[in-house]
């Protein structure tokens, strides 16, 4: 079966489990990332017998993206480290965590359309020599952005005026004015 350009081997059977007193559909999804790698199996249960198997696989793929979004928000944006107590504050914190994650992805998506950011360059600038992922992860993007912001804001210079110009330039870029003149 092919869904969204990926090929899956799929098997389905209606079963009963100890956890659920009604019939459920068990869908076994088998993938193989590369020929040199072993098969990977995913088991999906659903109580909706009307769903087509391709719909079940699509829903699972979409659900997995939500799971990875939560993991990224926890690991990179402090999603699970909030110290607020009111419901309103927690709600705001959750929303801001996901806004930060979305903006980070947007920055790298927009930037990669105009100028390709290479994984090797990011790892080299971060001083990471033991880890070479196939593509930029959100964690690497966050670390790279933090490094670049720190370099821009706090560049080493013996001249006070140069440091002030760097900070002023960053604030202008944030506010949308791109003048290179310092005030």
Secondary structure, 3 states (H helix, E strand, C coil): CEECCEECEEEEEEECCCCCCCCEEEEEEEECCCCCCCCEEEEEEECCCCCCHHHHHHHHHHHHHHHHHHHHHHHHHCCCCCCCCCHHHHHHHHHHHHHHHHHHHHHHHHHHHHCCCCHHHHHHHHCCCCCCCCCCCHHHHHHHHHHHHHHHHCCCCCCHHHHHHHHHHHHHHHHCCCCCCCC
